[in-house]
Amino acid sequence: MVKRVAVIGAGVMGHGIAQAYAGAGIQVNLYDPDEQMLQKAKNMLETSMSLFIQEGVWDEEHKENTWANLRVTTNLSEALNSVELITEAIPEILELKWKLFADIEAIVDEDIIIASNTSTIPLSQLAARVQHPERMVITHFFNPPQIVPLVEIVKHERTTDHAISTVMEVMTRIGKEPILLQKEVPGFIANRLQAALIREAFHLVEEGVADARAIDTAVTAGPGFRWSKIGPMQTVDFGGLDTWMRVMQNLAPVLSKEEKTPGIIRQHVEAGELGVKTGKGLFDYTDEEVLRETHKRDVHFLRLLALQQEQL
Ligand SMILES: NC(=O)c1ccc[n+]([C@@H]2O[C@H](COP(=O)([O-])OP(=O)(O)OC[C@H]3O[C@@H](n4cnc5c(N)ncnc54)[C@H](O)[C@@H]3O)[C@@H](O)[C@H]2O)c1
């Protein structure tokens, strides 16, 4: 049973993944080459854990135990010392990940599992230059990973059953809901589903059917409200397969089949309007609003998680 892990990269995802492991009693070495990122990660961990207490998910003792399980370091060898599983959460740049895997393989034994948090790079490509591809697997967390339950597990044809069963067990132990893809596809499952919806959402805005605010309400107050409990497949069962057969017959031909990135997204990116990180995107945000909205989002997610875990 895995008792000690290394998390490589302490950014948006790395610090939250470290919290998910450490909060469940696993020893975590969190590594980042950038000392400032580690300091920022510690601040974000403190904020997140305080929120867990405020929301009654953890008590003070749980927080103290979680901090006791966490070590941060800028030394890769130190981070990899005695770990049984390595979770990689560095930027989505193939060459950077290949270089990291080579550095890791020069340090650890050949049976240590390497799990990438990549969102888009196929595992067979990630594993193409490693000495022991059979140890490679993807564990794709969702932001914020210390809260969202889903973890997509992706194998390639050489990944060992041992690596798969080990990560499935660890994810379940830390309270996640892992799903194993039966074969590799770009974007895995959840991001493909999101991308299909986002293509149609921007198509509707471009066609002048509704503005961005109305599109969001159509999802959060409608299907999105149901989806946290009943997925699209069960939605079809509840609605009636005969009804959905007619819905698909009528709608499938008129849905967007655009292959390019939505023009609205491209225009905003060209104008340097990247969303909350620049204070302007599809909506405008002051610094205070970003903090407030992020806080509100996490409180909402924690309460939703508690509700989902309730046995009705
Ligand atoms: N942000 C998301 O919502 C999200 C969701 C799911 C998956 N992912 C994936 O997770 C990975 C990390 O994304 P992120 O958003 O946390 O990125 P990020 O930019 O927030 O953090 C990356 C961290 O890696 C560090 N780093 C850079 N080079 C490194 C190296 N060679 N070794 C170790 N650390 C290094 C950086 O200093 C930084 O702290 C990416 O593969 C991304 O596609 C991101």
The ligand as an ORCA input file, in Angstrom:
! r2SCAN-3c Opt
* xyz 0 1
  N      -4.905     24.079    -14.257
  C      -5.826     23.180    -14.459
  O      -7.040     23.455    -14.328
  C      -5.442     21.763    -14.807
  C      -6.418     20.741    -14.670
  C      -6.065     19.418    -14.944
  C      -4.770     19.127    -15.381
  N      -3.838     20.131    -15.520
  C      -2.486     19.756    -15.927
  O      -1.657     19.745    -14.764
  C      -0.317     20.114    -15.120
  C       0.108     21.323    -14.289
  O      -0.779     22.384    -14.550
  P      -0.900     23.635    -13.562
  O      -2.107     24.384    -14.002
  O      -0.768     23.182    -12.139
  O       0.414     24.459    -13.976
  P       1.131     25.684    -13.199
  O       1.806     26.472    -14.236
  O       0.174     26.330    -12.266
  O       2.228     24.950    -12.290
  C       3.335     24.278    -12.810
  C       4.427     24.255    -11.755
  O       5.474     23.430    -12.238
  C       6.709     24.067    -11.910
  N       7.716     23.561    -12.834
  C       8.077     24.058    -14.021
  N       9.036     23.284    -14.558
  C       9.267     22.294    -13.691
  C      10.136     21.191    -13.679
  N      10.947     20.933    -14.695
  N      10.111     20.375    -12.615
  C       9.267     20.608    -11.597
  N       8.413     21.630    -11.549
  C       8.428     22.473    -12.602
  C       6.448     25.546    -12.005
  O       7.394     26.283    -11.220
  C       5.029     25.636    -11.462
  O       5.027     25.840    -10.059
  C      -0.334     20.366    -16.623
  O       0.053     19.182    -17.277
  C      -1.795     20.691    -16.898
  O      -2.167     20.420    -18.219
  C      -4.152     21.439    -15.225
*
